[in-house]
């Protein structure tokens, strides 16, 4: 990876990435997404399977009359499907003007992460391709992977009925391309 790519995958300066994040767990690792993208957090509900969707796409939910696609983030990252427990949730997020549900093992809390506590993502290894990361947040002795959900979902946008053009615009605005 060249230095230009490394800078772009980091999503701008730490100052640009500072803010409030919703933290959640996957495979024993703590991840976070920008709180401003979160619409609501739901307990697991009935998911309607959709034939011919990729394996990570669990199907759709009916949320107050609105059909929302749902993905299993563990499967999107190449892990086994999420096992449902009392803590398993669907985080409904808004990306590119569309809503999508993201199944996670557990939601933890909202954390404020300062610019000085955010570093660029590593370039190799780990569970998640670093292109999907805004950066690494350090708080209370923990390291949290800050995800750029637009990048996680851009390759599946058409299949899930999301507006890929709007996702691309959000990536450009956030300096993530």
N, C-alpha and C positions, 0 to 999 in steps of 0.2 A: 504494500500500500504506500503510495507516495505521500508527501507531506500535505499536499492540497487535499487529498482524499481524507487524510486523518483529521484535518481541521474541519472539513465539511461534516464528517460523521459525528463530530463532537457537538454540533448544533450551536455554534457561536460561543461567545465567552461565557464564563461562569455567571457573570452579571445578567446576561440574557436568560439564563436558565434558572436563576434564583426564584424562589416562590414557594407556594404551598403545593404539596403532593399527597395523594392518597396512596398509602403503602399497603401491599398485599403480599401473600406468599405463594410461591410455586416451587415445588421440589426442594423445600428446605432453604430457599433463597428469598430474600426480601427484595421486592421490586416496587416501583412507584410510577404513577402517572400524574400529570398536571391536574390539579383539582378543578380547574376551569373547564376541563373537557368532560368531567363527570356529571351525568344527569341525575342518576340515582343508583342505589345499591339494593338489589333484590335477593331474597332467599331464593333457593332453587325452585323453579316452577316447571310445569309440563312443557317440554320442548317437542315441537313437531318436526320429525325428520324430513329432509328434502332429498329426494333421489338425485344422484349424479353430482352432488356437492362433494368437495374434497373432504377427506377424513377429519380435518380439524374443525370443519363447519358442522356444529352439532344440529343445526336446523333453525327454526324460528320460534319466537314466543309471541303471544298476543298480549300486548301491554296497553290496557285501556282502549282496545279497538285498533291499535296500531301494530302492524306486523313488523317485528324487528329480528334481523338475522343474529345468530349467536355463534360465537366461536369458542373452542376450548384452547386457551392460551398454551397449556402444556403441550397439546398435540401440535400446535402451530410451531412450537420450538423443538419438535422432533421427539418429545417425551411421550410416555404412555398416557392414556386418557385420565382426566381428573376423576378420582374416586369421590363420590358424594358423601359428605359428612354433615354434621350440624353446622359447621363453619363455612361450607362451600357456598359461594355467592356468585351472582351475575352482576357485574358492574356495567351499567348502561352508560355509554359515552357518546358524545356527539363529535363526529369527524366529518369535515367537508359538508356540513349541512345535513348529514344523515346520522341516524342513531344505530348503534350496534351493541349487542351484549357480549361481554367478555367473561367467561367462566374462570374463576380463580379458586384456589384451595381455601383461602381465608383472607378477609380484609382486616387490616390491623388498625391503622389510625391515620389522621391527617398530620403531616409534619411540615414545618417551615424549614426550608433548607437555604442557607445563605450562600451567596456567590463564592465566598472563600472556601466553602465546604463542598464545592462541586469540582471534580477533575474530569479530564477527558477519559473516554472509555479505553480499556486495553485493546490492543490491536490483534491479539491472538487468544485462542482457548476460550474456555467457559461454556456455559449452557446456551448462551444467546449470542448470535452474530453481532459484533459490535456496531454494525450499520444500523441496528434497531435501537441503539442507545443514544440518549441525550448526553449522558455522562454518568459518573459515579458520585453519589452523594454520601458524605460522611457525617454521621450524627450519632451522638451518644455512644461512641466506640464501635458503631456498626457501619458497614458499607452497604449502600442501597443502590441497585441498578435503576437508573432513571430511563424509562422507556419512551421512545417516540412512536406512539401507536400508529400514526399515519404510515410510517415506514414498515411497521409490522404487517399492516393490512393492504398496502398499495398493490401488491401482486395478486390479491384475491378480490379486489374491489368489484370488478365486473361480475364475477360469480356470485358475490354476496349482494349485488344490486346497489352498490355504493357508487357515488359519483367520483370516478378516478380523477377527473379534471379538477374537482374541488380539493381532493386530497393533495394533488400535485401543487395547487396554489398555496395550501396551508404549509406544505413542506418548504416552498420557496419563501413564503413570508417569515417562517421561523428559521430560515437559513440552514435547512437540513438537507439540501440537495447538493 
